[in-house]
Structures are given as C-alpha cells and as structure tokens.
Amino acid sequence: MSITALYNLEEETGHFTRPVVWKSFLEKMDWDEIYTDFVGEVQNSERIPQMNINVKDAVKPWLRNKLKDSPVGNYDSLEQWFSHWLGDDEFCVLFDRITDYSEKVHEILTSKVLANLGEKDLVMGADSYAIFGNYGYTPFGIHPDNEPIFLIHCGPSNKEIWYWESEPDPSITGRTDLLESGSEWEKSAVHVVLEPGDMIFIPSKMYHLLYTPDFSVTLGTALFPSSASSLVRSGIANLKHQPAESLTLSWSKENSIEEQFHSIIEKELNINYKDLGELLFQGVLDQRNKIKSNGGFIGNPTGIKQPASVDFTKSCFKVRKNTEIPIKKVGSELILYLRGRKCTLNYDPVIEKAVNFIHKTRKFSLKDIVDEVGEETVALQLIKLLYLNKSIEIACTCKVHGGMK
C-alpha cells in the first residue's frame, strides 16, 4: 500500500465542525479480499460483532444466528455470500467493531485516519464499522449521528450522499416513503458523489442520507470525544471493584436512599464513598491506556491469527504500528495494556525494565532483551505474551541481532 499525503483532519474540518470531502483519500485496493477475510474471521470467532441487519426495509436481527452456516470462502464473491446468508439480494448490513476482526482494516484506519487527527485526544476512543449492501436509500431515512464520523467509500460502485448544513424540515427526517417520490427534499441539501477511495467527514448531529444503487461497502470511523457523562461512564465501566449484578433496593424515603447508597458503596465496592471520584478517575486512565494500546480504537482483536510456528529464539520483533504497550505499577501488581486488554501480573522489575527497553528500540530479538535484563525465561514468556495478544509482530528473521542457542 503506497503512502498517501499527510493530512491534519482536525484543522481541515474546523475542529470537527464542518463537512469535508477528500477525493482519492485511499488508493485502489482489493477491498473484496479484505472484507472476505473479515467475514471469515467473524465466522471463525467465538464472538459475533454487533450488527444491524435490514432486508427489504425490514429489520431481521435473528439472521445473525445464521451467519456461520455457510463459509464465505465457498462463494465466488462477497455479494453472493451476503445474498445467500440473508436469503435476498436487497439488503443493508452494518457490522460494528470491525477492527476487532480485521488487522488490515485496523492498520488502514489507524495510519490514515486516527494518525492524522492532529492533537485531538480521544479519551473515549474511536469505533469502526462497515456498511454492506445495495439498499438504495439509507433504510432509516434522513438522520443525524451522535458522534462525528469519517466515511471511506470502498466501492466497487459509487455512493451518493446528501447532507444538510442546517437542520432540515422535521417532516422529511426519519422517513423513507417520500424519498422516491420526487426531489423536493433534495433542494435544501448538499449533494456529493463518492467514488471508491473517497472519504467524507460528517460532524456530530448533522443530518445526512446515503444512496447505494448497487452492492458496495462503506467503512466508517466514529469518534467519541470526551464529555462529562462519557467520562463518568468510562470510569464506572473500568472500576477495579465492580458492583454486584443485581441489587435489592427499596428507596421510599430520603434517609433510606442515603442508607442504601452508603451500603452499596461500602459493601459492594468495598470503598469509602469519598474515594469514589478517585476510583472513577483511575477507571478513565485505564480506559485511556486500553485505547492507546489498540491504536485509538475501543474493543480488542479476536482470536489469535498469527503464523502457526514461530521461532521466538531467532526472530526479530517490533511493536505493531500505531499501537503502544502502556505499563503501570500498582502496589504489588504490574499492569500491561495489550491491544485493548488489561493484563495484570505480579510485579517484577525485570518485566518492567524489558517493556521499557522494547519501547525504546525499533526492533528487538529475545537475545536483545536478555542482554538488557539478564533473565531469559522471563524475557521469553514476555515476548510470547505480547505476541499472542497482537501487541508485537515479527519484523524479520534476519538474525542481525543474533539468535539464542
């Protein structure tokens, strides 16, 4: 994949406040192969991503249960597989968290979109999704999104998009019945035709509508900027002490509410309520470290799809592009953040020293780490842990750094 021009997407969009179109943002690539691999990874995974399935203007969520019935590799094209899976050739399917299942898409979006966001601090991270189909107009009509979004059109056919710089008449929003009945609704909108490789930015809350006449795929990146409510939710989700799944409450009087509140905080969370703010803050930091370890995206990769046999004693490794391996010491524990996961180990200064060494070097071998920390067993186990969690990858087998015997 060739190098594209550098962008500052924050500046070009007026700090994410105005729509912008970039022609030929990405060069031509084999998207059919990329998304066929994505579907194959989903079919081989124990988990299934969230999705919105619409067939002939009807929402059919139960079809997700048939997603693994027919291997995608048995079909001549991705479109053919979708038609077979859904039992119809008029459909719109949105897959969420696509970067959890496709390292290729993760690489594209981190290097081409997230890496060019300027100084924007994605405290809550970004999400990725892809829309597949030949559904004509967007099934839910003219609508806004709560988050600012970048849409990369992958093709193979073109896609039309309309957006409204001021809020449209409420009588035309959220409806699909009037879209085919004339062009009156178009007069107040800006119309853009996206060709494969083009990208458009749609600010938060801006109304828009997509039109897809033939089968095509559009790749989306939604940004989750920090806000008071989102930060609190993030902190709660990452509390070290999670509350019980179910609680029995009988809040009939104010003093009863106060009593039960203190009981929940002290007994379920095992903390003093005055410390809750600090715990929420630490939860936000945990979320931030997970995001940094995964290139800016929320979520984490699925199953281990690495080369079958790796000689850890002779290969050179490198940290995956646009990702980090944050590390934090908490009392007797050492926390590593690995591609969106939080890995807690007993504190060992050798591991801490090894990770710090990895951060400072472009590529490294087992021998390099052993030379640095002096512990071969610990170094080997660390490399395996990082590799299996997709935090590092093989750089080469050049043996320039020297292999272990």
Disulfide bonds with the S-S distance in Angstrom:
none
